């Protein structure tokens, strides 16, 4: 095949390859993606959230520093063992204690 025939074929191949770059969004509705963006925004916690009549949790810097120091020395105080309640086979709730 001669070089003069290859140039139009190469140009045609390039044009066919670039046709995939056409903006496909022109056929979509203007609100496309709003639901996804709203769902995403609903799942993001606001670090500066303020609620009326809800006290902010307090922090104790001295206690936190002691805990960090114990952690660094591998002297962590284990939390107290907690028990859970269970439901017996008759549907009544039992008090805290080991499950039967």
C-alpha positions in Angstrom: 0.0 0.0 0.0 1.4 3.4 -0.9 2.1 6.2 1.6 -0.6 8.5 -0.1 -3.3 5.9 0.7 -2.2 5.4 4.3 -2.6 9.1 5.2 -6.4 9.2 4.6 -6.8 5.8 6.4 -4.8 7.1 9.4 -6.9 10.3 9.5 -10.1 8.2 9.4 -8.7 6.0 12.3 -7.9 9.1 14.3 -11.3 10.6 13.7 -13.0 7.4 14.7 -10.9 7.2 17.9 -11.7 10.8 18.8 -15.4 10.3 18.3 -15.5 8.6 21.7 -14.5 11.9 23.3 -17.7 13.6 22.4 -19.5 15.1 25.5 -22.2 12.5 26.4 -23.6 14.8 29.2 -25.6 16.9 26.8 -28.2 14.2 26.6 -28.7 13.9 30.4 -31.2 15.8 32.4 -29.9 18.9 34.4 -30.6 17.2 37.7 -28.5 14.1 36.9 -26.4 13.1 39.9 -28.3 15.2 42.4 -29.4 12.2 44.4 -25.9 10.7 44.6 -24.5 14.1 45.8 -27.3 14.5 48.4 -26.7 10.9 49.7 -23.0 11.6 50.0 -23.6 14.9 51.8 -25.9 13.1 54.3 -23.2 10.7 55.2 -20.6 13.2 56.0 -20.4 14.2 59.7 -20.1 17.9 60.4 -17.1 18.4 62.7 -18.5 21.8 63.7 -22.0 20.6 64.5 -23.8 22.6 67.2 -27.1 21.5 68.7 -29.5 23.5 70.9 -29.7 22.4 74.5 -27.1 19.7 74.2 -24.0 20.1 76.4 -20.7 19.5 74.7 -18.8 16.6 76.2 -16.1 17.7 78.5 -12.4 16.7 78.3 -9.9 16.2 81.0 -6.4 16.9 79.6 -4.6 15.6 82.7 -6.5 12.3 82.6 -5.9 12.0 78.8 -2.1 12.6 79.3 -2.0 9.9 82.0 -3.8 7.5 79.8 -1.3 8.2 76.9 1.6 7.8 79.3 0.3 4.4 80.5 -0.3 3.3 76.9 3.3 4.2 76.0 4.6 2.1 79.0 2.3 -0.8 78.1 0.4 -0.4 81.4 -3.1 0.1 80.1 -5.9 -0.3 82.6 -8.3 -2.8 81.2 -12.0 -1.7 81.3 -14.3 -3.5 83.7 -16.0 -6.6 82.4 -19.5 -5.7 81.2 -22.4 -8.1 81.1 -25.2 -8.1 78.6 -28.9 -8.9 79.0 -30.4 -11.8 77.2 -33.9 -13.0 76.2 -35.0 -16.4 77.4 -36.9 -18.8 75.1 -40.3 -17.7 76.5 -39.6 -14.1 75.3 -39.1 -12.5 78.6 -36.0 -10.4 79.2 -33.6 -11.5 81.9 -31.4 -9.2 83.9 -27.6 -8.7 83.3 -25.5 -11.7 83.7 -24.1 -14.7 81.7 -26.3 -16.0 78.9 -27.9 -19.4 79.5 
